Structure formats: C-alpha cells, structure tokens
C-alpha cells in the first residue's frame, strides 16, 4: 500500500533500485490507494504489478526545486545580511539575495539530473520507453482507469483484491507488501 502524494529525492532511487532488484525473489505488488505520486510513484513503479484503487490516482513524474528571495522583505525591515563563505557556489540559492543566473542554471541542472534518474527508473520498472514517459505521461497525475490505459499501472483493483492477488502470487500468504512509503519532493 503506497499512499503519499510525493516526496524528497533523497534515497528514493536507492529504495527503487532495491525493490526492482528484488523482483523474481518474491512477488512484489504495489497498490496506489489513494495517491501514488511523484517520489511514491518512483518507488511503486518498481513492483512486479501495480494496481490503482478505483478512486486512486498516480503519476507526477517530475522534479522541482524552489528558491525564495527574502531580500526585499529584509530591506523593508532594515535587516542587512552579510554572507561569509569559502568555496565558489557555497551560498548559491540563499534566501537573502536574488538568485543569480549561474545559481539558477546549477539548480536547473540538478533538477534535470534527478528528472533523468526518475524517468530511467520508471521506464525500467514499468518496462516502457523513456520517451513515453517524457512525451505522453509528462508530470501529470492520472485517475485509475487512465493510468492503466497509459501503462502507468496494470489494473484497477480494490485494496482487498490487490492483497488477494499478492497472496496468490506469493503462495500460502507469503506475499511481500510494500507498506506506506514515508511522506518524502520529487
């Protein structure tokens, strides 16, 4: 059962790799109930089978980052912040000054790198071309039926049906359940 709306990029690829590499040792069934988006989808897409509950949704294959520029607010309150640092780029993206073009370019490069990791992992997990993800899926969230139609999920099932399927695949109740991935922001 995976139900978070997304998460952080930290450790998500490592977890996805562990789940994907466990395929074949035990059946792995993931269930999107009610949301399996962004980082949660990154992980859930690695299961042998991925189900979405009828009212569930999944997707949001994308990455974002934010810079907050508080410099005008500080100016209005008469607060002057002086950053003292060593090492080129150490204070890039700090909230005390506007974002420089160089810092913005580096942040965009990081987002692009994580996005490529995300797309590659989902493509491997779902066994679909990366171009399908980047072209048709994009970073949108899809309802259960549309997610299945696009190949993002295998079937629309209730949670009970998915648990029964996992139990049947595992034989004698030996199913492996991926339980509640912590709310972590892809």
Residue pairs with C-beta under 8 A, 6 or more apart in sequence:
1 31
1 33
1 159
1 177
1 178
1 179
1 180
2 30
2 31
2 32
2 33
2 36
2 40
2 43
2 44
2 178
2 180
2 181
3 32
3 33
3 34
3 35
3 36
3 40
3 180
4 35
4 36
4 37
4 39
4 40
4 180
4 181
4 182
4 183
4 184
5 35
5 37
5 38
5 40
5 60
5 183
6 37
6 38
6 39
6 40
6 60
6 183
6 184
6 185
6 186
7 38
7 39
7 40
7 181
7 182
7 183
7 184
7 185
7 186
8 39
8 184
8 185
8 186
9 39
9 63
9 114
9 185
9 186
10 184
11 184
12 39
12 42
12 43
12 184
12 186
13 42
13 117
13 121
15 43
15 181
16 42
16 43
16 45
16 46
16 121
16 125
17 46
17 121
19 28
19 43
19 46
19 47
19 178
20 46
20 121
20 124
20 125
22 28
22 176
23 46
23 48
26 170
26 174
26 175
26 176
27 48
27 49
27 166
27 169
27 170
27 175
27 176
28 46
28 47
28 48
28 49
28 176
28 178
29 47
29 48
29 49
29 50
29 51
29 162
29 165
29 166
29 169
29 175
29 176
29 177
30 36
30 43
30 44
30 45
30 46
30 47
30 49
30 50
30 51
30 178
31 50
31 51
31 52
31 53
31 56
31 157
31 159
31 162
31 163
32 40
32 41
32 44
32 50
32 51
32 52
32 53
32 56
32 57
32 58
32 144
32 147
32 153
33 52
33 53
33 56
33 159
34 53
34 55
34 56
34 57
35 56
35 57
35 58
35 141
36 44
36 50
36 52
36 56
36 57
36 58
37 57
37 58
37 59
37 60
37 141
38 60
38 61
38 62
38 185
38 186
39 181
39 184
39 185
39 186
40 181
41 58
41 59
41 60
41 61
41 122
41 152
42 61
42 118
42 121
42 122
42 186
43 178
43 181
44 50
44 58
44 178
44 181
45 121
45 122
45 125
45 126
45 152
46 121
46 124
46 125
47 125
47 178
48 169
49 154
49 155
49 165
49 169
50 58
50 126
50 152
50 153
50 154
51 153
51 154
51 155
51 156
51 157
51 161
51 162
51 165
52 58
52 144
52 147
52 148
52 153
52 155
52 156
52 157
53 144
53 156
53 157
53 158
53 159
53 162
54 144
54 156
54 158
55 144
56 143
56 144
57 141
57 142
57 143
57 144
57 147
58 141
58 142
58 147
58 152
58 153
59 137
59 139
59 140
59 141
59 142
59 147
59 152
60 139
60 140
60 141
60 186
61 118
61 119
61 122
61 133
61 137
61 138
61 139
62 115
62 118
62 138
62 139
62 186
63 111
63 114
63 115
63 118
63 186
64 111
64 185
65 107
65 110
65 111
67 93
67 95
67 99
67 103
67 104
67 107
68 95
69 95
69 97
69 98
69 99
70 95
70 96
71 95
71 96
71 97
71 98
74 80
74 81
74 96
81 96
81 97
83 91
83 94
83 96
83 97
85 91
89 102
89 103
89 106
92 100
92 102
92 103
92 106
92 107
93 99
93 103
93 107
99 107
114 186
118 186
119 130
119 133
119 134
120 130
122 128
122 133
123 129
123 130
123 132
123 133
126 151
126 152
128 151
132 151
136 150
137 150
137 152
142 150
142 152
144 153
144 156
145 156
147 153
148 154
148 155
148 156
157 165
163 175
163 177
166 175
166 176
166 177
167 173
167 175
169 175
170 176
